[in-house]
Amino acid sequence: MSRLEPQNPGFESRVRGSFARQKVMGTIGASLTKVSPGEVEIEIPFRDDLTQHHGYLHAGVVTTIVDSACGYAALTLMPVDATVLTVEYKVNFLSPATGERMIARGRVTKAGRTVTVCAGDVFAFSDGMEKLIATMLATMMAVRERAESAG
């Protein structure tokens, strides 16, 4: 696999700043634990208030962290004038989301000017062991920022 090169030398601070402004991450208690070119990790502690009726972390919460990890992985490679939006994803849940904490690892599979394909995995950690609980394939679209029009 070829080495992924960021187009923005300030990619890490840009990703961390954006993450800090994403209110849903604060709501669910997520933290950004790794930012490198084409790769991002987001961690969340297991919380009872984020579970579904069987006591597992809700699939929506699991999907939220892996979607964001993939999106931020794509953002690490975007030019200064572009941001990203998710246009499609597919997620497979492989095991119930239970444990002390979950880590979503997003990575760029293929970076493009307009479309970037990412893959992500979510692992549950319990008693020092990690278990793969979900996997995602996602498509991110570059959105070019426009200057405000006068008038």
Backbone hydrogen bonds, N-H to C=O, Kabsch-Sander energy under -0.5 kcal/mol:
donor,donor_aa,acceptor,acceptor_aa,energy
11,F,8,N,-1.7
14,R,10,G,-2.2
15,V,11,F,-2.5
16,R,12,E,-2.7
17,G,13,S,-2.4
18,S,14,R,-2.3
19,F,15,V,-2.7
20,A,16,R,-2.0
21,R,17,G,-1.2
22,Q,18,S,-0.8
22,Q,19,F,-1.0
23,K,21,R,-1.2
25,M,22,Q,-1.3
26,G,22,Q,-1.0
27,T,23,K,-2.3
28,I,24,V,-2.0
29,G,25,M,-0.6
29,G,26,G,-0.6
30,A,25,M,-2.6
31,S,43,E,-2.6
33,T,31,S,-0.7
33,T,41,E,-2.1
34,K,41,E,-1.3
36,S,39,E,-2.7
38,G,73,A,-0.5
39,E,36,S,-2.7
40,V,106,G,-2.4
41,E,34,K,-2.1
42,I,104,A,-2.3
43,E,31,S,-2.9
44,I,102,M,-2.5
46,F,100,E,-2.3
50,L,47,R,-1.7
51,T,48,D,-1.5
52,Q,56,Y,-2.6
55,G,52,Q,-2.0
57,L,97,A,-3.1
58,H,50,L,-2.7
61,V,58,H,-0.8
62,V,58,H,-2.1
63,T,59,A,-2.8
64,T,60,G,-1.9
65,I,61,V,-2.0
66,V,62,V,-1.8
67,D,63,T,-2.6
68,S,64,T,-2.0
69,A,65,I,-2.1
70,C,66,V,-2.2
71,G,67,D,-2.7
72,Y,68,S,-2.8
73,A,69,A,-1.9
74,A,70,C,-2.2
75,L,71,G,-2.1
76,T,72,Y,-1.6
77,L,74,A,-1.6
78,M,75,L,-1.3
82,A,79,P,-1.8
83,T,143,V,-2.4
85,L,141,M,-1.8
87,V,139,T,-2.7
88,E,139,T,-1.4
90,K,137,L,-2.3
92,N,135,T,-2.8
94,L,92,N,-0.6
94,L,133,I,-2.8
95,S,133,I,-1.4
98,T,96,P,-1.4
100,E,125,F,-2.8
101,R,125,F,-1.2
102,M,44,I,-2.9
103,I,123,F,-2.4
104,A,42,I,-3.3
105,R,103,I,-0.5
105,R,121,D,-3.1
106,G,40,V,-2.9
106,G,104,A,-0.6
107,R,119,A,-2.6
108,V,38,G,-2.4
109,T,117,V,-3.0
110,K,117,V,-1.9
116,T,140,M,-2.9
117,V,110,K,-2.7
118,C,138,A,-3.0
119,A,107,R,-2.6
120,G,136,M,-2.4
121,D,105,R,-1.9
122,V,134,A,-2.6
123,F,103,I,-2.6
124,A,131,K,-2.9
125,F,101,R,-2.9
126,S,129,M,-2.4
129,M,126,S,-2.1
131,K,124,A,-2.1
133,I,122,V,-3.1
134,A,122,V,-1.4
135,T,92,N,-2.2
136,M,120,G,-3.2
137,L,90,K,-2.3
138,A,118,C,-2.7
139,T,88,E,-3.0
140,M,116,T,-3.3
141,M,85,L,-3.0
142,A,114,T,-3.1
143,V,83,T,-2.8
144,R,142,A,-0.5
145,E,81,D,-3.2
